[in-house]
Amino acid sequence: MTQNDPSYRQLFGNHAVMRDLLRLPWLRQLGVTLDLDTLRPGDCTDLVTTRLRQRRVDILWQARTLDDQPACIQIHVEHQSQPRQDMALRMMTYRGLLYEDLRSRQAGQDTQATGGLLPAMIPIVLYSGIRRWKAPHQIRDLILPVNDLLEPFQPRLKYILLDTQTLTRQVLESTATPGAITDADLQDNLAWLQFRLEHNKGRDDVIDLIHRLVSLTQPSLGQQQSSELHESGSQGNSSTQDVFANWLHSVVLPRSLPALHQCKTGSQENLNASSTISISEVINMLMNTRNWEEQWRQEGIEKGIEKGIRQGQAAQLADTMSYRFGPIPEDILLRLENASPEELSRWARNLLDAKTIEEIFAGDH
């Protein structure tokens, strides 16, 4: 679990945010199937494996269908900030543990309405990272192929991927495309606001988005002066504002403004308690930080230069290794791509005396 996971759990554990997530056009198959007026939290998020390893489900909700079937559909959401190649396996493991837990809690209950059958479950991966998500979307793609006679016995279990950065970029760049989804189409959706805030254009954009958030969660204040919008309090849907404030303070501000890291709300204990920061405090921090865009620009330049140097070192090392030892395996190319400058320098020195490609990495673990 990353240190930011509690704030994501709290944010998408909020009824209004989760409801709007299921209303997004990329989840249309859920929006037209589920009765979102019946949406409520699931019964279990803490699970224990047969080896007594604790697993925690990020977000679990349930809702009835519009055709009023007796059992609720379970909606399981996992947040990821980094790509995970075996995510399909992880989701299948959670599915099994959730079903085992549900079955144990069904003991002694009246299950006549459902015939004792388990509920359907929809797995969603909410990905907020920067690197491209290349992991398979179903467990079948992680299993060796078999002949047609054995294929029916292989699991599939596809999950829905919501890549927030890719979706945000596509929508913001689609203004000139007829019939495309636009930012204006989604401006009243709280989950979309979260996507936009996560992948924002800078301080002024964040402030505008926060004011839109305040207008949505406190409609009676929507037309009042900016100073009134900054006031904290319990009017309107303050709980939704609180979870957004905690998430902004825990994720967006420290990522974009490292100087604010020292006042970051990162522990689960704080996030599960009453809000420790308000929307007004977040706005005040932004208003008092004049160098947001300049800091982003400078950090981007420095990171770009560093990345370019590292890529050049890796390419040169790969070229020399290929000249001496022939084609380089994919895993070694990936290792070179992700190596630090210090590692690349060490391997380049080892290459001088190495008789095999393995000797270049001797001593590394």
Secondary structure, DSSP 4 states (H G I P E B T S, - for coil): --TTHHHHHHHHTSHHHHHHHHTSGGGHHHHTTB-GGG-EE-S--EEE-TT--EEE-SEEEEE-BTT--SSPEEEEEEEESS--TTHHHHHHHHHHHHHHHHHHHHTTS--TTTTTPPPPEEEEEEE--SS---S-SBGGGGS----TTTGGGS---B-EEEEHHHHHHHHHT-TTSTT---TGGGTT-HHHHHHHHHT-SSHHHHHHHHHHHHHHH-GGGTTS-HHHHT--SSSSSHHHHHHHHHHIIIIIHHHH-GGGGGG----HHHHHSS-SS-HHHHHHHHHT-TTHHHHHHHHHHHHHHHHHHHHHHHHHHHHHHHHHHSSPPHHHHHHHHT--HHHHHHHHHHHTT-SSHHHHTTT--
